[in-house]
Amino acid sequence: MVRYLLPGFLFLLFVISACQFSPDENTEAGIQSDTVVQEPQWAYGIVIDSLDVKEGVVKNNEFLSDILLRHGVSYDIIDYLARHTRDTFDVRRIKSGNRYAVMCKHDSIATPVYFAYEISPITYVLYALNDTISASIGRKSIDVVNDTLEGVIESSLWNSLVAKGADPNLANELSEIYAWTIDFFGLQKGDVYKAVYTKQYVEGQYIGLGRVEATLMLHGGDSLYAFYFIQNEKGDYFDEKGASLQRAFLKAPLRFTRISSHFSNSRLHPVLKIRRPHHGVDYAAAEGTPVYSVGDGTIVKRAYQKLGGGNYLTIRHNGTYSTTYMHLKGYAKGMAVGKHVRQGELIGYVGRTGLATGAHLDFRFYRNGKAVDPLKVESPPSLPIDAAYQAAFDSLVGVYKTRLAF
């Protein structure tokens, strides 16, 4: 009986073993698949694996129609884009020197299906040229790299940065941070600086500075720290004790070349040739120079004086202070009565409107409705670190002081 059962038992054991075999075990034993999965290629927010991408740079006096006609886009589509996508981007704002890309099908006539124009190194507008014509704004991803730089002043901060191969715009950033602490025209040979900051890259290309996180200036025997800290959803720079380096008002509303006329109760008017009060400061600057609000506030007047200040704005900062900006060439977008503006926000551009002999800004400062000399205003400091944030701030200072040590 046993000799008849044994072959059957062995056959059953073979079947069970065969059923338990797994293809995965073959892979683990060294048999691997030849299939390679390729990552899709992306550009301007779309997959371009099946498209031919033709890149270019806008030439002088070149318009959207010139570019698209050259790549076979019809007049009808170009006209539709210009007329019906203006709310997204006005094609008349295309600038020479900016990059673009035309994406075409791999067919016999290279049919264009997308057009991308780079408004800036970060922002672009993408036009769909197929059945559904549309436009959308996109942003490229920004890679942020931390960096630390130190140096000694020989002639100027700008020259020191250039000599080190650093972005000289860092000098502008530091001058803004220390605007109420250091006169950067008074930096001395031997003064020392060190900054912890970020740099921004897009697709491996440097596009500019990020933010200065912390900095130290050794100037006139003083160690002057600045730390960036966010409290109550607003970022500001503070010294190591938590006092704000910002003031309620900027020293000047623009970057000017010189002061062409001071505050006076009796000035010979350059046009009228008579003496009368000039209750402001004239800053000479090139026409079109940006003008900024010296403090937070609300626009209470936007008007034109033909025989006076030309285009001008008045901003009320609080119950005590207000400022006026005169002879503007034009206003920044959105500047209207009732609009709230922030300190340093662009409000207009230097011009020569009204009664003026040349391009300049007539800047006026009022305390309780009475004109005062803007150059003699002592601006109160902004709010210090709030008690609720003090521990977090002290921790941040400890970290950056170590990094700023020489």
C-alpha positions as MATLAB code, in Angstrom:
seq = 'MVRYLLPGFLFLLFVISACQFSPDENTEAGIQSDTVVQEPQWAYGIVIDSLDVKEGVVKNNEFLSDILLRHGVSYDIIDYLARHTRDTFDVRRIKSGNRYAVMCKHDSIATPVYFAYEISPITYVLYALNDTISASIGRKSIDVVNDTLEGVIESSLWNSLVAKGADPNLANELSEIYAWTIDFFGLQKGDVYKAVYTKQYVEGQYIGLGRVEATLMLHGGDSLYAFYFIQNEKGDYFDEKGASLQRAFLKAPLRFTRISSHFSNSRLHPVLKIRRPHHGVDYAAAEGTPVYSVGDGTIVKRAYQKLGGGNYLTIRHNGTYSTTYMHLKGYAKGMAVGKHVRQGELIGYVGRTGLATGAHLDFRFYRNGKAVDPLKVESPPSLPIDAAYQAAFDSLVGVYKTRLAF';
ca = [
       0.000    0.000    0.000;
       2.832    2.362    0.899;
       4.550    1.897   -2.479;
       1.368    3.121   -4.287;
       0.956    6.229   -2.076;
       4.583    7.429   -2.185;
       4.665    8.478   -5.903;
       1.417   10.384   -5.454;
       2.735   12.198   -2.426;
       5.935   13.201   -4.258;
       3.930   14.549   -7.231;
       1.735   16.639   -4.917;
       4.819   18.075   -3.197;
       6.241   19.111   -6.610;
       3.020   20.907   -7.587;
       2.913   22.863   -4.298;
       6.542   23.965   -4.685;
       5.913   25.122   -8.236;
       2.910   27.220   -7.162;
       4.966   28.972   -4.490;
       7.550   30.225   -7.030;
       7.450   34.019   -7.496;
       8.857   36.101  -10.400;
      10.139   38.528   -7.765;
      12.413   35.809   -6.451;
      13.924   35.517   -9.918;
      14.678   39.265   -9.816;
      16.318   38.942   -6.406;
      18.402   36.084   -7.731;
      19.893   38.348  -10.369;
      17.376   38.327  -13.229;
      16.500   42.009  -13.755;
      14.129   43.772  -16.146;
      15.607   45.765  -19.051;
      12.782   48.360  -18.844;
      14.055   51.900  -18.046;
      11.510   54.484  -16.906;
      12.491   57.989  -18.067;
      11.493   61.066  -16.127;
       9.397   63.483  -18.214;
      11.045   66.754  -19.244;
       9.280   69.916  -18.120;
       9.532   73.548  -19.207;
       7.196   76.438  -18.444;
       4.855   74.121  -16.557;
       4.240   71.653  -19.403;
       5.763   68.318  -20.490;
       7.913   68.897  -23.601;
       9.085   65.325  -24.386;
       7.015   65.207  -27.565;
       7.697   68.828  -28.581;
      10.477   70.630  -30.411;
      11.505   73.662  -28.329;
      12.944   76.627  -30.239;
      14.450   79.275  -27.940;
      15.299   82.861  -28.764;
      15.806   86.411  -27.497;
      13.578   89.363  -28.415;
      15.482   91.659  -30.783;
      15.382   95.454  -30.890;
      12.110   96.756  -32.361;
      10.714   93.217  -32.507;
       7.070   92.556  -31.654;
       5.064   89.467  -30.798;
       3.711   89.303  -34.346;
       7.252   89.286  -35.790;
       8.224   86.294  -33.650;
       5.076   84.237  -34.118;
       4.721   84.858  -37.870;
       8.283   83.648  -38.287;
       7.236   80.359  -36.695;
       4.097   79.890  -38.718;
       1.416   81.246  -36.362;
      -1.509   82.783  -38.251;
      -2.524   86.452  -38.119;
      -5.906   85.434  -36.669;
      -4.347   83.726  -33.653;
      -1.891   86.599  -33.072;
      -4.725   89.140  -33.232;
      -6.790   87.067  -30.784;
      -3.890   86.874  -28.322;
      -3.289   90.612  -28.485;
      -6.944   91.489  -27.977;
      -8.276   88.860  -25.591;
      -5.400   88.012  -23.232;
      -4.472   91.578  -22.272;
      -5.749   91.090  -18.708;
      -3.138   88.353  -18.271;
      -0.288   90.120  -20.076;
      -0.230   93.036  -22.490;
       1.907   91.942  -25.456;
       2.915   95.572  -26.017;
       5.107   95.213  -22.915;
       7.411   92.680  -24.588;
      10.987   93.957  -24.177;
      14.086   93.442  -26.278;
      16.644   91.223  -24.589;
      14.081   89.006  -22.871;
      13.998   85.282  -23.632;
      11.194   83.319  -25.288;
      10.483   79.792  -26.504;
       8.240   78.404  -29.246;
       7.160   74.776  -28.755;
       6.162   72.864  -31.907;
       4.854   69.428  -32.786;
       7.171   66.869  -34.422;
       5.168   66.927  -37.637;
       5.985   67.819  -41.233;
       5.205   71.546  -40.774;
       6.409   71.932  -37.151;
       3.016   73.180  -35.954;
       3.487   75.664  -33.057;
       1.355   74.731  -30.021;
       2.821   76.891  -27.225;
       4.660   80.207  -26.923;
       6.389   81.255  -23.681;
       7.730   84.753  -23.004;
       9.906   85.416  -19.952;
       8.667   88.615  -18.290;
      11.548   88.322  -15.834;
      14.067   85.603  -14.923;
      11.371   84.201  -12.608;
       7.998   85.024  -14.179;
       6.738   83.995  -17.616;
       3.523   84.036  -19.634;
       2.545   80.864  -21.493;
       0.264   81.045  -24.536;
      -1.578   77.942  -25.743;
      -1.884   78.161  -29.540;
      -3.941   75.030  -30.197;
      -7.737   74.615  -30.286;
      -8.252   76.479  -27.010;
      -6.246   79.705  -27.228;
      -5.340   80.956  -23.754;
      -2.689   82.700  -21.672;
      -1.491   82.050  -18.127;
       1.195   83.454  -15.838;
       3.711   81.056  -14.309;
       6.752   81.209  -12.053;
       9.942   79.222  -12.255;
      11.208   77.589   -9.095;
      13.900   79.545   -7.268;
      16.847   77.810   -5.637;
      18.070   79.684   -2.569;
      21.721   79.324   -1.536;
      23.086   80.587    1.787;
      26.339   82.547    1.732;
      28.576   84.525    4.072;
      30.852   87.388    3.048;
      33.307   89.553    4.957;
      35.765   92.255    4.042;
      37.623   95.413    4.946;
      36.812   98.833    3.471;
      39.674  100.362    1.470;
      37.801  103.045   -0.480;
      34.095  102.125   -0.489;
      31.864   99.180    0.316;
      30.865   98.927   -3.352;
      34.500   98.647   -4.485;
      35.244   96.116   -1.773;
      32.396   93.865   -2.948;
      33.448   94.156   -6.599;
      37.030   93.249   -5.672;
      35.742   90.078   -4.011;
      33.628   89.132   -7.017;
      30.440   89.557   -4.989;
      27.199   91.145   -6.114;
      27.727   94.904   -5.576;
      23.984   95.285   -4.974;
      24.718   93.967   -1.492;
      26.060   97.460   -0.785;
      22.605   98.901   -1.505;
      20.962   96.342    0.764;
      23.296   97.125    3.650;
      22.877  100.871    3.182;
      19.092  100.426    3.446;
      19.391   98.263    6.566;
      21.684  100.769    8.306;
      19.991  103.854    6.817;
      19.375  105.399   10.259;
      22.556  104.072   11.886;
      25.459  104.587    9.469;
      26.177  107.323    6.955;
      27.599  105.166    4.158;
      29.229  108.234    2.609;
      31.200  108.437    5.841;
      32.606  104.880    5.868;
      36.300  104.938    6.699;
      39.256  102.928    5.497;
      39.654   99.991    7.854;
      35.944   99.614    8.638;
      34.975   95.933    8.574;
      31.779   94.215    7.428;
      30.363   90.700    7.491;
      26.994   89.538    6.181;
      24.985   86.320    6.171;
      22.617   86.403    3.211;
      20.967   84.325    0.500;
      21.482   84.222   -3.254;
      18.817   83.221   -5.767;
      19.261   80.920   -8.762;
      16.868   79.857  -11.515;
      17.826   76.850  -13.639;
      21.394   77.167  -12.378;
      21.702   80.854  -13.317;
      22.285   83.528  -10.673;
      19.432   86.054  -10.762;
      20.114   88.212   -7.724;
      20.295   88.624   -3.994;
      17.756   87.093   -1.681;
      17.631   88.530    1.821;
      20.286   89.652    4.259;
      19.619   87.525    7.343;
      22.195   89.084    9.657;
      25.098   91.488    9.392;
      27.807   93.175   11.433;
      29.581   96.461   10.692;
      32.648   97.563   12.666;
      32.507  101.324   12.144;
      33.982  104.185   14.152;
      34.871  101.851   17.005;
      31.306  100.496   17.287;
      30.044   96.966   16.593;
      26.729   97.460   14.815;
      24.587   94.340   14.419;
      21.437   93.847   12.374;
      19.206   90.763   12.525;
      16.164   90.080   10.354;
      13.217   88.856   12.411;
       9.508   88.418   11.717;
       6.959   89.321   14.373;
       3.227   89.826   13.960;
       3.642   88.738   10.308;
       5.979   91.648    9.509;
       9.728   91.395    9.003;
      12.165   94.059   10.172;
      15.807   94.495   11.185;
      16.754   94.791   14.866;
      19.956   95.281   16.825;
      21.125   92.630   19.293;
      18.982   94.153   22.064;
      15.797   93.981   20.004;
      15.507   97.667   19.083;
      14.308   98.273   15.543;
      16.815   99.701   13.061;
      13.923  101.034   11.015;
      12.440  104.428   11.714;
       8.936  105.692   11.192;
      10.185  107.669    8.171;
      12.895  107.203    5.579;
      15.509  109.929    5.396;
      14.655  110.652    1.754;
      11.940  109.471   -0.661;
      14.367  108.701   -3.519;
      17.972  108.142   -4.479;
      19.003  111.638   -5.488;
      22.107  113.219   -6.958;
      22.023  116.461   -4.972;
      19.783  118.889   -3.104;
      19.073  121.771   -5.464;
      17.009  123.874   -3.049;
      16.541  123.849    0.730;
      13.635  124.689    3.014;
      13.280  128.474    3.178;
      10.826  131.227    4.138;
      12.193  133.455    1.379;
      13.585  131.883   -1.772;
      14.081  133.481   -5.185;
      11.774  131.406   -7.386;
      13.743  130.124  -10.422;
      10.801  130.696  -12.813;
       8.837  133.627  -11.359;
      11.986  135.529  -10.291;
      10.313  136.716   -7.095;
      10.951  135.837   -3.486;
       8.439  133.658   -1.727;
       8.459  130.785    0.811;
       9.702  127.376   -0.312;
       8.540  125.007    2.389;
      10.143  121.888    1.024;
      13.378  120.329   -0.176;
      14.145  119.967   -3.893;
      15.966  116.752   -4.758;
      17.621  116.877   -8.196;
      17.355  113.539  -10.001;
      16.978  112.202  -13.514;
      13.475  112.257  -14.965;
      11.785  108.944  -14.289;
      13.704  108.234  -11.067;
      11.461  106.168   -8.729;
       9.891  108.011   -5.771;
       8.933  106.098   -2.615;
       6.698  106.810    0.347;
       8.819  107.720    3.368;
       6.406  105.938    5.716;
       3.238  103.889    6.063;
       0.114  105.912    5.399;
      -2.940  106.646    3.264;
      -3.080  108.756    0.110;
      -5.410  111.681    0.846;
      -4.793  113.798   -2.263;
      -3.787  113.183   -5.867;
      -4.048  116.282   -8.050;
      -2.415  118.615  -10.562;
      -1.305  122.240  -10.144;
      -0.521  123.904  -13.473;
       1.211  126.916  -11.875;
       2.560  125.025   -8.889;
       3.486  121.479   -8.009;
       2.279  119.790  -11.191;
       1.355  116.162  -10.536;
       1.509  115.597   -6.789;
       0.497  113.188   -4.026;
      -0.158  113.826   -0.349;
       0.091  110.953    2.152;
      -1.250  111.104    5.721;
       0.929  108.907    7.932;
      -0.927  109.346   11.210;
      -2.704  112.037   13.160;
       0.472  114.115   13.328;
       2.502  113.689   10.156;
       1.834  113.967    6.410;
       4.085  114.309    3.350;
       3.683  115.700   -0.183;
       5.556  114.713   -3.369;
       5.457  117.287   -6.210;
       6.351  117.732   -9.920;
       5.908  114.005  -10.591;
       6.176  112.767  -14.150;
       3.532  110.177  -13.328;
       2.121  107.920  -10.626;
       2.867  104.286   -9.889;
       0.119  101.825  -10.768;
      -2.799  101.848   -8.343;
      -1.960  105.126   -6.628;
      -5.350  106.653   -5.818;
      -6.968  108.571   -2.977;
      -7.753  106.163   -0.152;
      -5.014  103.657   -0.986;
      -2.856  102.504    1.926;
       0.875  102.508    1.136;
       3.804  101.017    3.010;
       7.133  102.598    3.844;
       9.402  102.294    0.809;
       6.541  101.549   -1.611;
       6.853  102.979   -5.114;
       4.378  105.863   -5.556;
       5.591  107.795   -8.609;
       8.445  109.066  -10.762;
      10.517  112.249  -10.796;
       9.379  114.760  -13.433;
       9.142  118.436  -14.262;
       5.372  118.984  -14.346;
       3.868  122.250  -13.169;
       6.109  125.249  -12.554;
       9.597  123.761  -12.822;
      12.805  124.475  -14.737;
      14.145  120.908  -14.612;
      13.511  117.407  -13.345;
      13.365  117.255   -9.556;
      11.200  116.216   -6.617;
       9.827  118.910   -4.307;
       9.348  116.991   -1.060;
       7.326  118.528    1.784;
       6.870  117.382    5.358;
       4.053  118.499    7.682;
       3.667  118.155   11.452;
       0.149  118.920   12.692;
      -0.544  120.626    9.365;
       2.465  122.955    9.556;
       5.362  122.631    7.092;
       8.673  121.672    8.714;
      12.144  121.178    7.242;
      12.348  117.504    6.112;
      16.094  117.478    6.741;
      15.597  118.359   10.417;
      12.841  115.865   11.239;
      13.888  113.481   14.004;
      12.114  110.259   13.151;
      10.986  108.084   16.063;
      12.046  104.414   15.944;
       9.645  101.643   14.973;
       8.388   99.136   17.538;
      10.996   96.922   19.263;
      10.748   93.146   19.705;
       7.479   92.222   21.384;
       7.795   90.392   24.707;
       5.972   87.398   23.228;
       8.762   86.988   20.648;
      11.743   87.840   22.844;
      12.853   84.240   23.522;
      12.733   83.322   19.825;
      14.622   86.476   18.915;
      17.326   85.874   21.539;
      17.802   82.352   20.157;
      18.196   83.689   16.615;
      20.711   86.315   17.775;
      22.785   83.610   19.460;
      22.952   81.553   16.260;
      23.897   84.433   13.984;
      26.364   86.046   16.377;
      28.374   82.834   16.166;
      28.304   82.963   12.355;
      29.259   86.653   12.341;
      32.291   86.184   14.562;
      35.599   87.082   12.868;
];
